[in-house]
Amino acid sequence: MGLSATPRADGRESAVDADGSAYRSGFVAVVGRPNVGKSTLTNALIGTQIAIASSRPETTRKAIRGILTLDHAQLVLVDTPGIHRPRTLLGQRLNDMVDESLSEVDAIAFLLPADQEIGPGDTRILARLRSQYGKGDEGKAGWKIPVIAVITKIDTLDREALISKLIEVEQFGAFTEIVPVSALEHDNLDEVRSLLVNAMPEGPKMYPDEQISEERPEDTIAELVRGAFLEELDDELPHSLAVVVDSVIYPDNDEDDDDDSGAFGDANNAVGAANPTDKVRVLVSIYVERDSQKPIIIGKGAQHLVQVKKRLRTPVNRIIGRKAKLELHVKVAKGWQSDPKKLARLGF
């Protein structure tokens, strides 16, 4: 598809297809309470996993940007942490991350799960959106940018219950649009995609066609490791788990890691052998807050570490671009969720 840039009245460039139709591009913040399906929907819209999804609340800890490129548009979906009442400094920083993400978007997808009642958390989020993007009235013209209510998990409802839910959401907030979806069943995904595209301003393509995320490979691997432990341990997993990729060591020394210090300055950064057929070493630190949590992560006979390595062998190889070896080390960073210095070292 050929694109040419033309000036807009506001000074920005817009892209025009060869047939004269406008190309659309922009950013969509995906917001909602914890565990409403934000990451699941983002992954489904992109068509591959870029964010870890779990039934465990507060799974997402970063504003992950997934890039969806279509023939006529490019969407950047900002999958945000669930907005909640913070109990730790980490929780407050996650909320601050959401605030930052909301400040520079062209539309908002506000997720409301079909299998849960609208509650105080949803009301707080709506109030926050109104304070930032409301025009002071309750009508459909009352938003400065499109705010689309996305009713998730509709596979849990029958037709009659879904109609009741649509009415409930309509009465809850005067949204620009309301759309039901089941990301797991891929039900109505095309309609969600279409509404989000139509909500975007005219603008040029911002990323290459093949790029699907802004995440660094190290960050993607760290999230995969954390997601694998979520699946492996389920309810046993300490919520205080944090994962950092300290180093990626290429045996032929043809590429150096940007940060050789590790999260707390104790990574093993020895250069491997010069044989290019050797595996790339990916050194990963897994942090918990208490010594008693280490055996939970490691498992009897290191079984949990072994299972996570097996599960991630192919994905990590794909990210690195050749055969890689995960080296997992479980460490204790006492009280890291409320320690500013440790949070900073862990990337929060």
ABEGO torsion letter per residue (X at the ends): XBBBBBBBAAGBBBBBBAAGBBBBBEBBBBBEBBGAGAAAAAAAAAGBBABBBBABBGABABBBBBBBBBAABBBBBBBBBBBBBBABAAAAAAAAAAAAAAAABABBBBBBBAABBBBAAAAAAAAAAAAAABAGBABAAABABBBBBBBBGAAABBAAAAAAAAAAAAAABBBABBBBBBAAAGBGAAAAAAAAAAABBBBBBABBAABABABBAAAAAAAAAAAAAAAAAEAABBAABBBBBABBBBAAGABBBABAAEAAGABBABBBBABAABBBBBBBBBBBABAAAAAAAAEBGGAAAAAAAAAAAAAAAAAAGBBBBBBBBBBBBBGAAABAAAAAAAGX
